[in-house]
């Protein structure tokens, strides 16, 4: 099955280990040397309607993906195994 990025964005990510809905795919990471997809990125949930920023992004490695279905992407990982990164925006950067 060939899947475009726009169709990936409409699929909900669910962790099979915990049964929790993680969110929707917001971005992908690609290895430019090999041309392969490395991971899927789910942006962190907004806090206080975005005024207080966001939680850390969840980065799901391709090895953790069990199945890409019609409506959902099933993944299996421990919460400790998930790599996260935050998109911190400081006021100092805005003033430059």
C-alpha positions as a Markdown table, in Angstrom:
| # | Residue | x | y | z |
|---|---|---|---|---|
| 1 | Unk | 0.0 | 0.0 | 0.0 |
| 2 | Unk | 1.3 | 3.4 | -0.9 |
| 3 | Unk | 0.4 | 6.2 | 1.5 |
| 4 | Unk | 0.8 | 9.9 | 0.9 |
| 5 | Unk | 1.7 | 12.3 | 3.7 |
| 6 | Unk | -1.7 | 14.1 | 3.5 |
| 7 | Unk | -3.5 | 10.8 | 4.1 |
| 8 | Unk | -1.1 | 10.0 | 7.0 |
| 9 | Unk | -2.2 | 13.3 | 8.7 |
| 10 | Unk | -5.8 | 12.1 | 8.8 |
| 11 | Unk | -4.9 | 8.9 | 10.7 |
| 12 | Unk | -5.1 | 8.6 | 14.4 |
| 13 | Unk | -2.1 | 7.1 | 16.2 |
| 14 | Unk | -3.0 | 4.5 | 18.9 |
| 15 | Unk | -0.5 | 2.7 | 21.3 |
| 16 | Unk | -1.4 | -1.0 | 21.4 |
| 17 | Unk | 0.5 | -1.5 | 24.6 |
| 18 | Unk | -1.5 | 1.0 | 26.7 |
| 19 | Unk | -4.6 | 1.5 | 24.4 |
| 20 | Unk | -4.2 | 5.2 | 24.5 |
| 21 | Unk | -4.9 | 7.5 | 21.6 |
| 22 | Unk | -1.7 | 9.5 | 21.0 |
| 23 | Unk | -3.0 | 12.0 | 18.4 |
| 24 | Unk | -2.7 | 12.5 | 14.7 |
| 25 | Unk | 0.5 | 12.5 | 12.6 |
| 26 | Unk | 1.7 | 16.1 | 12.3 |
| 27 | Unk | 5.1 | 15.6 | 10.7 |
| 28 | Unk | 7.6 | 13.0 | 9.5 |
| 29 | Unk | 11.3 | 12.8 | 9.7 |
| 30 | Unk | 13.2 | 11.6 | 6.5 |
| 31 | Unk | 16.8 | 10.4 | 6.1 |
| 32 | Unk | 17.9 | 12.5 | 3.1 |
| 33 | Unk | 20.8 | 10.2 | 2.3 |
| 34 | Unk | 18.7 | 7.0 | 2.0 |
| 35 | Unk | 15.4 | 8.7 | 1.2 |
| 36 | Unk | 13.6 | 6.6 | 3.8 |
| 37 | Unk | 11.1 | 7.7 | 6.5 |
| 38 | Unk | 12.8 | 7.5 | 9.9 |
| 39 | Unk | 9.9 | 8.5 | 12.2 |
| 40 | Unk | 6.5 | 10.0 | 12.6 |
| 41 | Unk | 6.0 | 13.1 | 14.8 |
| 42 | Unk | 2.9 | 13.8 | 16.8 |
| 43 | Unk | 2.9 | 17.4 | 18.2 |
| 44 | Unk | 2.4 | 17.8 | 21.9 |
| 45 | Unk | -1.0 | 18.8 | 23.2 |
| 46 | Unk | -1.7 | 22.5 | 23.6 |
| 47 | Unk | -1.8 | 23.8 | 27.2 |
| 48 | Unk | -4.4 | 26.5 | 28.0 |
| 49 | Unk | -5.5 | 26.9 | 24.3 |
| 50 | Unk | -1.9 | 27.4 | 23.3 |
| 51 | Unk | -1.2 | 30.3 | 25.6 |
| 52 | Unk | 1.0 | 28.2 | 27.9 |
| 53 | Unk | 2.7 | 26.5 | 25.0 |
| 54 | Unk | 2.6 | 22.8 | 24.1 |
| 55 | Unk | 3.7 | 19.5 | 25.7 |
| 56 | Unk | 6.7 | 17.8 | 24.2 |
| 57 | Unk | 6.4 | 16.3 | 20.8 |
| 58 | Unk | 6.2 | 12.5 | 20.5 |
| 59 | Unk | 8.6 | 10.9 | 18.0 |
| 60 | Unk | 7.6 | 7.4 | 16.9 |
| 61 | Unk | 10.4 | 5.4 | 15.2 |
| 62 | Unk | 9.4 | 3.3 | 12.2 |
| 63 | Unk | 10.4 | 0.1 | 14.0 |
| 64 | Unk | 7.6 | 0.8 | 16.6 |
| 65 | Unk | 4.8 | 0.9 | 13.9 |
| 66 | Unk | 2.8 | -2.3 | 13.9 |
| 67 | Unk | 0.2 | -1.5 | 11.3 |
| 68 | Unk | -1.0 | 1.4 | 9.1 |
| 69 | Unk | -4.7 | 0.9 | 8.5 |
| 70 | Unk | -7.4 | 2.9 | 6.8 |
| 71 | Unk | -8.2 | 5.2 | 9.8 |
| 72 | Unk | -5.5 | 4.5 | 12.4 |
| 73 | Unk | -1.8 | 3.8 | 12.8 |
| 74 | Unk | -1.2 | 1.2 | 15.5 |
| 75 | Unk | 2.1 | 1.5 | 17.3 |
| 76 | Unk | 3.7 | -0.5 | 20.2 |
| 77 | Unk | 6.1 | 1.1 | 22.6 |
| 78 | Unk | 6.7 | 1.8 | 26.3 |
| 79 | Unk | 6.2 | 5.3 | 27.4 |
| 80 | Unk | 9.9 | 5.4 | 28.4 |
| 81 | Unk | 11.0 | 4.3 | 24.9 |
| 82 | Unk | 9.4 | 7.3 | 23.2 |
| 83 | Unk | 11.8 | 10.0 | 22.2 |
| 84 | Unk | 10.4 | 13.4 | 22.8 |
| 85 | Unk | 11.5 | 16.8 | 21.8 |
| 86 | Unk | 10.0 | 20.2 | 22.6 |
| 87 | Unk | 9.7 | 23.2 | 20.4 |
| 88 | Unk | 10.6 | 25.9 | 22.9 |
| 89 | Unk | 10.0 | 29.4 | 21.7 |
| 90 | Unk | 11.6 | 32.0 | 24.0 |
| 91 | Unk | 10.9 | 35.7 | 24.0 |
| 92 | Unk | 14.6 | 36.4 | 23.5 |
| 93 | Unk | 14.5 | 34.7 | 20.1 |
| 94 | Unk | 11.4 | 36.7 | 19.0 |
| 95 | Unk | 13.1 | 40.0 | 19.8 |
| 96 | Unk | 16.2 | 39.4 | 17.7 |
